[in-house]
């Protein structure tokens, strides 16, 4: 598994990341969306909310999930001036239940892909059993995972 982090939003005190596994592709050939993370920085602590889609972690062992969390938090707390301490809330909702709402008439879903973004690849060990079943992919589209 190669974890790719794409920064979608950045303010002086917060960020939102979209998480992908660049080793897995959906039926459109795009990297598989595996979750998202919201980060909020204060002087002493980084507060995080991490969502990893249930379909992604279903076959991962606890050690692999912990490695993903560790890699993400290493990336979040690495910059100079960012506190090394963090508090993380972790959820595993189903991507099939994910909905996005906006009142921005000019919003274009593909626009996010065209924006300048910071992408980092992180390595995590993968201890999963292989299964041939269909799982939701990025944006709720079905894909077959090897």
Secondary structure, 3 states (H helix, E strand, C coil): CEEEEEEEEEECCEEEEEEEEEEEECCCCCEEEEEEEEEEECCCCEEEEEEECHHHHCCECHHHHHHHHHHHHHHHHCCCCCCCCEEEEEECCCHHHCCCCCCCCCCCCCHHHHCCCCEEEEECCCCECCCCCEEECHHHCEEECC
